[in-house]
Amino acid sequence: MSSILTSASSGDERRQVERKPLRVRVRVALAGKPEMEVRSVDVSTGGMSLVVDVNLAPATPCNLSFTLLLPDGSMHKVQVAATVAHCTYSGQRSGFVIGLQFKGASEELKALLQRYMKG
């Protein structure tokens, strides 16, 4: 099951992006803070959502590490820089849900994410 984020009529700059559920552990490195291990919610070719214990300000840069399991059974270790796009508290998820936008993703990573999205 996937969902579509669409542009709001208010001029919001969100692109239409297909997201697919992804439930993996993600290591998040923030400048000057200990690395934290969190859980993912979903992923797209341009970013991902995570549940974290702390409120992170938009535009906060970070580095992500996680393993992506493709439909063919192959596993790929992913390391990518990202920036916080938004952060909202979710009582249902018992934490802050952050939306991250990948920065400088390699062509190889983009291809892997496209394969994951199709599977």
N, C-alpha and C positions, 0 to 999 in steps of 0.2 A: 504494500500500500504506500502510495506516495502522495504528496500534496503539492500544491502550486501556490507560491507567494505572488500576488499580483500588485501592480502599482496602485496606490491609493489616488483617488481623484483630487486630493488636496495638494498634489504636486510632490508627494513623497518620492524620493529617488530610487526606491527599491525596484530592482529588476524582476522580471518574471523568471523564477528559478525553480526547477523541479528539485525536490528534496526526497531523500530515501532514508528510512530508518537505519541507524547504525548504532549498535550497542557494543562498544568496546571501551577499554580503559585507555585514557589519554594522559600523557605526562605533559604538564604545562609549565614552562619556564618563563617567569616574569623577572625583569631586571631588578636586582637587589633583594630578591625574596627567594625563600627555599622553593624548590620545585614541588609541585603538587600533582597528585594522581587523581583524576576525576573521571566521570562517566560521560559518554557521548549520547546524544539524542538522535541526531540525524546528520546527513552530509549532502552536499551538492558539489558540483564541479568548481564552485567558487568559494566555498566555505563550509562551516559546520556549526552545530549547536552543542553546547556542553552544559552540564549541571555542576556548579561550583559552590563552595561554602562562603565565598566572599563576594561583595559587591564590587565589580570592576567598572571603572569609568569608560565610556566610549572613547575610542582612539588609543586605548592602552595596547602597546605592542607586546607580543609574546611569541614563543616558539613552541610548537606542538610536536609530539612524537607518539605514534600509534601504529598498530598493525592492521592492515586492510586485507580482509579475506575476500577474494574474488569468487564469482560463481563457479569457475573451473577448479576451485580448491586451492589455487596458489595463494600464498601469503606474501605480503609485501610490507616491509618496514617503511613507514612514512615519517619524514621530518620536514616541517614546513613552517615558515614564519606566518603570523597572522596578526590581525588587529581587531579589537573588540568593536563591533558595530552597535550592539545594544546589550543591556543587562536588565532583567526583570526578575523579581522574586516570585517563586512558585511554591505555594504551600503543598500542592499536589505532588511536586517533585522533591520537596524538602530541601530547597536550595535556590540559588540564583541561576536562571537559564541565560546563558550568554550566547549571542550570535557572533561568530567570528568570520572575518573575510580573509581568505588566503592572500598573502603578498609574495610576489615573485615565485609562484609555483612553477616548477619545471614542466617542460612538455611531457616528460615521462609521467609525472604525477597527474597531469591533466588527462592523459590517455588512460591511466589506471582508474581514475575516478569515473571517466566516461564508461569504461567497461563495467565498473561496479554498478553504476546507475542503470545500465541496460539489463543487468542480470536479475 
